[in-house]
């Protein structure tokens, strides 16, 4: 039992209160003094909770970003593996020129490979600092994983190519004959 204060002792001696009532009041006072307030959380607790929620949100965003980067790296590695497995050896002494990264590049091809490139059966892909020839099916798989690796593909449909010229332009340019064996 808590020690009664001097006023309570005087009231007890005078016989105005009973000892049980005094003990009950002393317990209530002790509880009130030492019990935590049942009111809402303090401002510090609210701020700490907001900080925890903000940190959790940043962590989730960072985790999603890392997963996306890992997925991109995985797809690029798959594309490089496809190129290594399916590349066609550039056999020939004729240069096939194409533009890549704003510059004109050249790759050695045979006459048969030149025809396949122009018809879209072969595509040219970037592999590190080099350029490789791939069959169309392998080129499509590489394009699914990393479209930036495909440098030249003449087999694309009209939707992926440049905008079609108007019929007036077609009629005008029809008078100029372009040789089939043009090599630049």
Buried (B, 14 or more C-beta within 10 A) or exposed (E): EBEBEEEBEEBBEEEEBEEEEBBEBBEEBEEEEEEEEEEEEEEEEEEEEEEEEEEEEEEEEEEEEEEEEEEEEEBBEBBBEBBEEBBBEBEBEBBBEBEEEEEEBEBBBBEEBBEBBEEBBBBBBBBEEEBBBBBBEBBBBBBEBBEEBBBBBBBEEEEEEEEEEEEEEEEEEEEEEEEEEEEE
